[in-house]
Amino acid sequence: MKSSKHGKTILVSVENITPFGIWLFVKGREYFLSYKDYPYFRDQTLKSIQTVQLLHDFHLYWPEIDVDLEIDNLENPEKYPLKSKIPKPHLTSQSSQSSIKKASR
């Protein structure tokens, strides 16, 4: 199914953003990108998530957050076992010392 907006065929769009992930419509198929598997979408603005481009008919690109995904990654996730991890912020020396003092009491 292709939809048309002002005479242009829409090949990719963000259909819904939920507390668990985003629903993406690409070339007639829907995909769910969970924040667990795609954590870089979790704390982004609506505009940055909705600004997605389909390049070369197989490559998805979100320019505002510099995220690239191939459609094959969505269709065959078992072929791509490596997952992106968002690093957790490190404790500052002051807060870690405070935690150590509390733990030793």
N, C-alpha and C positions, 0 to 999 in steps of 0.2 A: 504494500500500500504506500503510495506516495501522496503527499499533500502538497498543495500549491499555495504560495503566498505571493500575491502581486505578480503572477505569471511565472514565478521561479519555482522549480521543484526543490522541496526541502529533503535533503538526504540524511541530515543529522539534526537532532534537537534533544534538549533535556525536557523530558515529559513531566517529571515529578521529583521533588527533593523531600525526603522523609528524614526522621531522626535516625534511621538505620542506614541510609545510603541514597543513591540517586538512580532514577529510571531514565535510560537513554534509548532513543529511537534512532536506529542507524540502518539506512537502506532497506526499510520495510520490516526490520526485526527490532524487538525490544530486548534490552539487557538491563540487569540490575547490578549496580556496582556498590557493594556494601562498603561501609567505612572500615570494616575489619580487614577486607582485602585491598582496599584503596584508601588508606588513611589520609592521603594528602588532600582529599576533598572535604574532610570533616569540618574544619574551621574556616572555610573560605566564604566569601560573600556570594550571595545569589548571582550577582552579575558575573563574577569570575567563573562560576560553575556553568552558567548558561551560555557563556561565550565559548563555544566549541566549534571547531572547523574540521571538515573531512578533507584530507589532502591525499592526492594520488589514489583515491577510491578505496584505500585500505588503512589509512593512518589518521587517527584522531589527535587533535592538538587543542589544548586550552592555553592560549597565549598569555592570559593574565596571571596564571599560576605556573606556567612553563611545564606542563604535564603532557607527555606523549604516550599514546597507547595504540597498538595495532589491533584491528578488529579480530584477528586470529587469537590474540590474547584473551578476548572476551568469549570467543566461541570454543576455544580449546585451552582452558586454564591449566589442565594437567600437563601441558607441554611447557609451562612456565612456572616451575616450582619456586623460584626465587621471588619473594615478596618484598615490597618496600616497607621499611619501618621508619616511623617518625621518632627520632630520638627524644627521650624524656629529658626535661631540663635537669641539669646537675644542681646539687645542693651547693649553695655558697658556703664558704668556709665558716661564716658566722652562724648560719642556720644548722650546719652539720655539727658544729661544736655544741650548739644548744641541744640538739638531738642526742648527742653523746652524753651530755650532762644529765639529761632527763632519764636516759636509759640506765645510767650508773647509780641513780638514787635508789 
